[in-house]
C-alpha cells in the first residue's frame, strides 16, 4: 500500500469531535448531556420544505440536474437577492452546490495555484484553512480581536498582503464569534485586493441570522467577489446538503467545468426542497425561529458574565457566543472536558478555531432550547464555584 499523502496528513480533525464522541458515550450510559457544541439549528426543516421534497420524489424528480443546478432554483436565488437586498445577480453567476463546503471548494479550486496564500482571520472556521491546504495553498492566519470585532479590517489586510497572496476569505456573520464586518471595512478590503489583482471571498451562510441589524450582502458593494451561502443555517436544512456560490462573470465557465468534475450536481430532491424555502409560508416559520435565537442569545449575554466569562464583543448574528474564560481556567480544552464530565454540558474549546489565544476561549452554541440553556447555566455555575 502507498503512504498516506502529505496533503491528506495536513488536514486536522475537529478537536470537538473527541468531546462529542465522549458525550455520546456518556449519553449511552444514561447521563443527560446539554449540547452547546454543535453548529446546527435544533429546529427541524420547516414542513413546507419537506413537503416539496416529498412531492418531487413522488413525481420522479430524482435524476441528475445540470451541474450548475436547477434553473428554477438559481432564478429563485437571484430573485431573493433582488427582493431582499435590491441587488441584481444574474442566475448565470449562481451555482447550486452540495452545501457551503461544496461552494467553498469550488471557489478556491478556481483561484488558487500551489504555493499561493489566502488571508484568513484567526479565530475562524477550521475547514477553510484545511481546504486551502488540500489545494496546496497556504493559509495566512491573522490574529484578530475585540478591537476589530474579531474581523479582518482594511489595515490588517494591507499589513499582511504578500507577494504570493491571492485572496482574502471573510465571514460575516462569522463562526465562532457571530460578529459582522462593517460595510466600510468590506469596501476597503475589496478595493485594496482588487488593486492587487487578487479576489475576495465572503462566507455569508449566517446571513439571515442577524438580530439587531439588517441582513446584508457583499454583492451590494461589488460584483467582483465570490459569495458562499447555504440553506443549512437560516433555512434549517443542514442534512439536505445544498448551498450556492455566486461568482464574477469571468469565472462562470470554469465554475461549470469544475462543478461537473468535483460533484456533478447537488442532490436533486434537496434542490426542489430548497425552492420551497423562499415561499412566504416557509419564511414566516424561519423568521419566528430567528426571534427565538435572538432570545437565546440575549439570555446568554446576560447569564455568562455572571459566571465569570467575558464576552469581548456581543455577537450580531449566527448562533454562537465566543467567550473568554481566562478568569476561570488557563486551558479552555481541559475546561471543556470538565464541563462535559462533571456538568454534562458540551461546549467547543477555542483550539478548534485557530491558535490566537485559543486556550482562553470557549464557543457556546445556543442551538438548544431556552429551557436547556438555563439548565446548562445552572450546571456551569455549580462547576465554576467548585473550581474556585
JOGI-V440165 format. One record per residue. N is the residue number from 0. RES is the residue in three letters. OMEGA is omega in radians with two decimals (none if undefined). Layout:
<<N/RES/OMEGA> <N/RES/OMEGA>>
//
This chain:
<<0/UNK/3.10> <1/UNK/3.05> <2/UNK/3.03> <3/UNK/-3.09> <4/UNK/3.09> <5/UNK/3.14> <6/UNK/-3.13> <7/UNK/-3.12> <8/UNK/3.11> <9/UNK/-3.07> <10/UNK/-3.10> <11/UNK/3.10> <12/UNK/2.96> <13/UNK/3.09> <14/UNK/-3.11> <15/UNK/3.13> <16/UNK/3.05> <17/UNK/3.12> <18/UNK/-3.13> <19/UNK/3.11> <20/UNK/3.11> <21/UNK/3.11> <22/UNK/3.12> <23/UNK/3.11> <24/UNK/3.13> <25/UNK/3.12> <26/UNK/3.12> <27/UNK/3.11> <28/UNK/3.08> <29/UNK/-3.14> <30/UNK/3.10> <31/UNK/3.13> <32/UNK/3.04> <33/UNK/-3.04> <34/UNK/3.03> <35/UNK/-3.13> <36/UNK/-2.98> <37/UNK/3.12> <38/UNK/-3.07> <39/UNK/3.11> <40/UNK/3.11> <41/UNK/3.13> <42/UNK/3.02> <43/UNK/3.08> <44/UNK/3.12> <45/UNK/-3.04> <46/UNK/3.11> <47/UNK/3.12> <48/UNK/3.10> <49/UNK/-3.13> <50/UNK/-3.14> <51/UNK/3.12> <52/UNK/-3.14> <53/UNK/3.12> <54/UNK/3.12> <55/UNK/3.13> <56/UNK/3.11> <57/UNK/-3.10> <58/UNK/3.11> <59/UNK/3.14> <60/UNK/-3.07> <61/UNK/-3.11> <62/UNK/3.12> <63/UNK/2.92> <64/UNK/2.97> <65/UNK/-3.08> <66/UNK/-3.13> <67/UNK/3.13> <68/UNK/3.08> <69/UNK/3.12> <70/UNK/-3.14> <71/UNK/-3.13> <72/UNK/3.11> <73/UNK/3.08> <74/UNK/3.13> <75/UNK/3.09> <76/UNK/3.09> <77/UNK/3.13> <78/UNK/3.10> <79/UNK/3.10> <80/UNK/-3.11> <81/UNK/-3.06> <82/UNK/-3.08> <83/UNK/-3.00> <84/UNK/-3.11> <85/UNK/-3.13> <86/UNK/3.13> <87/UNK/3.12> <88/UNK/3.14> <89/UNK/3.07> <90/UNK/3.13> <91/UNK/-3.12> <92/UNK/-3.05> <93/UNK/3.09> <94/UNK/3.07> <95/UNK/-2.98> <96/UNK/3.02> <97/UNK/-3.11> <98/UNK/3.08> <99/UNK/3.10> <100/UNK/3.08> <101/UNK/3.12> <102/UNK/-3.13> <103/UNK/3.11> <104/UNK/3.12> <105/UNK/-3.11> <106/UNK/-3.12> <107/UNK/3.12> <108/UNK/-3.10> <109/UNK/-2.98> <110/UNK/-3.00> <111/UNK/2.92> <112/UNK/3.12> <113/UNK/3.10> <114/UNK/3.09> <115/UNK/-3.05> <116/UNK/3.10> <117/UNK/3.12> <118/UNK/-3.11> <119/UNK/3.03> <120/UNK/3.02> <121/UNK/0.31> <122/UNK/3.12> <123/UNK/-3.10> <124/UNK/-2.97> <125/UNK/-3.12> <126/UNK/-3.13> <127/UNK/-3.12> <128/UNK/3.10> <129/UNK/3.07> <130/UNK/3.14> <131/UNK/3.10> <132/UNK/-3.14> <133/UNK/3.14> <134/UNK/3.10> <135/UNK/2.99> <136/UNK/-3.13> <137/UNK/3.09> <138/UNK/3.02> <139/UNK/-3.12> <140/UNK/-3.09> <141/UNK/3.13> <142/UNK/3.07> <143/UNK/-3.12> <144/UNK/-3.05> <145/UNK/-3.08> <146/UNK/3.07> <147/UNK/-3.11> <148/UNK/-3.14> <149/UNK/3.11> <150/UNK/2.94> <151/UNK/3.00> <152/UNK/-3.05> <153/UNK/-3.10> <154/UNK/3.11> <155/UNK/3.12> <156/UNK/3.11> <157/UNK/-3.12> <158/UNK/-3.00> <159/UNK/3.12> <160/UNK/-3.10> <161/UNK/-3.08> <162/UNK/-3.10> <163/UNK/3.11> <164/UNK/-3.14> <165/UNK/-3.07> <166/UNK/2.99> <167/UNK/3.10> <168/UNK/-3.12> <169/UNK/3.05> <170/UNK/-3.10> <171/UNK/-0.16> <172/UNK/-3.01> <173/UNK/2.95> <174/UNK/0.42> <175/UNK/-2.91> <176/UNK/-3.11> <177/UNK/-3.11> <178/UNK/3.12> <179/UNK/3.11> <180/UNK/-3.12> <181/UNK/3.12> <182/UNK/3.13> <183/UNK/3.13> <184/UNK/3.13> <185/UNK/3.10> <186/UNK/-3.14> <187/UNK/3.14> <188/UNK/-3.13> <189/UNK/-3.14> <190/UNK/-3.10> <191/UNK/-3.10> <192/UNK/3.06> <193/UNK/3.09> <194/UNK/-3.12> <195/UNK/-3.14> <196/UNK/3.06> <197/UNK/3.13> <198/UNK/-3.13> <199/UNK/3.04> <200/UNK/-3.12> <201/UNK/3.07> <202/UNK/-3.11> <203/UNK/-3.02> <204/UNK/3.08> <205/UNK/-3.04> <206/UNK/-3.09> <207/UNK/-3.09> <208/UNK/3.00> <209/UNK/-2.87> <210/UNK/-3.10> <211/UNK/3.13> <212/UNK/3.08> <213/UNK/3.05> <214/UNK/-3.13> <215/UNK/3.10> <216/UNK/3.09> <217/UNK/3.11> <218/UNK/3.06> <219/UNK/3.14> <220/UNK/-3.04> <221/UNK/2.99> <222/UNK/-3.07> <223/UNK/3.09> <224/UNK/3.00> <225/UNK/3.14> <226/UNK/3.08> <227/UNK/3.11> <228/UNK/-3.00> <229/UNK/3.00> <230/UNK/-3.01> <231/UNK/-2.89> <232/UNK/3.14> <233/UNK/-3.05> <234/UNK/3.07> <235/UNK/-3.11> <236/UNK/-3.05> <237/UNK/-3.05> <238/UNK/-3.14> <239/UNK/3.10> <240/UNK/3.07> <241/UNK/3.11> <242/UNK/3.08> <243/UNK/3.10> <244/UNK/3.01> <245/UNK/-3.09> <246/UNK/2.97> <247/UNK/-3.09> <248/UNK/-3.09> <249/UNK/-3.00> <250/UNK/-3.09> <251/UNK/-3.07> <252/UNK/-3.12> <253/UNK/3.09> <254/UNK/3.08> <255/UNK/-3.14> <256/UNK/-3.14> <257/UNK/3.14> <258/UNK/3.11> <259/UNK/-3.04> <260/UNK/-3.09> <261/UNK/-3.09> <262/UNK/3.10> <263/UNK/3.08> <264/UNK/3.02> <265/UNK/-3.13> <266/UNK/-3.04> <267/UNK/3.12> <268/UNK/3.12> <269/UNK/3.11> <270/UNK/3.10> <271/UNK/3.06> <272/UNK/-3.11> <273/UNK/3.09> <274/UNK/-3.11> <275/UNK/-3.14> <276/UNK/-3.11> <277/UNK/3.13> <278/UNK/3.14> <279/UNK/-3.14> <280/UNK/3.12> <281/UNK/-3.12> <282/UNK/3.11> <283/UNK/3.12> <284/UNK/-3.10> <285/UNK/3.11> <286/UNK/3.05> <287/UNK/3.12> <288/UNK/3.10> <289/UNK/3.10> <290/UNK/3.11> <291/UNK/3.08> <292/UNK/3.13> <293/UNK/3.12> <294/UNK/3.11> <295/UNK/3.11> <296/UNK/-3.09> <297/UNK/3.10> <298/UNK/-3.11> <299/UNK/3.09> <300/UNK/3.11> <301/UNK/-2.99> <302/UNK/-3.03> <303/UNK/3.11> <304/UNK/3.12> <305/UNK/3.11> <306/UNK/-3.12> <307/UNK/3.07> <308/UNK/3.04> <309/UNK/3.10> <310/UNK/-3.02> <311/UNK/-3.14> <312/UNK/3.10> <313/UNK/-3.13> <314/UNK/3.11> <315/UNK/-3.09> <316/UNK/-3.03> <317/UNK/3.07> <318/UNK/-3.13> <319/UNK/2.91> <320/UNK/3.14> <321/UNK/-2.95> <322/UNK/3.06> <323/UNK/-3.07> <324/UNK/-3.02> <325/UNK/3.06> <326/UNK/-3.10> <327/UNK/-3.03> <328/UNK/3.06> <329/UNK/-3.08> <330/UNK/-3.06> <331/UNK/3.13> <332/UNK/3.10> <333/UNK/3.11> <334/UNK/3.10> <335/UNK/3.08> <336/UNK/3.09> <337/UNK/3.12> <338/UNK/-3.12> <339/UNK/-3.03> <340/UNK/-3.02> <341/UNK/-3.09> <342/UNK/-3.10> <343/UNK/3.11> <344/UNK/-3.13> <345/UNK/3.12> <346/UNK/-3.09> <347/UNK/3.12> <348/UNK/-3.09> <349/UNK/-3.10> <350/UNK/3.13> <351/UNK/-3.01> <352/UNK/3.10> <353/UNK/-3.09> <354/UNK/-3.09> <355/UNK/-3.14> <356/UNK/-3.05> <357/UNK/-3.11> <358/UNK/-3.08> <359/UNK/-2.99> <360/UNK/3.04> <361/UNK/3.02> <362/UNK/3.04> <363/UNK/3.06> <364/UNK/3.12> <365/UNK/-3.13> <366/UNK/3.03> <367/UNK/-3.00> <368/UNK/3.10> <369/UNK/3.10> <370/UNK/3.13> <371/UNK/3.10> <372/UNK/3.13> <373/UNK/3.09> <374/UNK/3.12> <375/UNK/3.13> <376/UNK/3.11> <377/UNK/3.13> <378/UNK/3.14> <379/UNK/3.11> <380/UNK/3.12> <381/UNK/3.14> <382/UNK/-3.12> <383/UNK/3.12> <384/UNK/3.13> <385/UNK/-3.12> <386/UNK/-3.10> <387/UNK/none>>
//
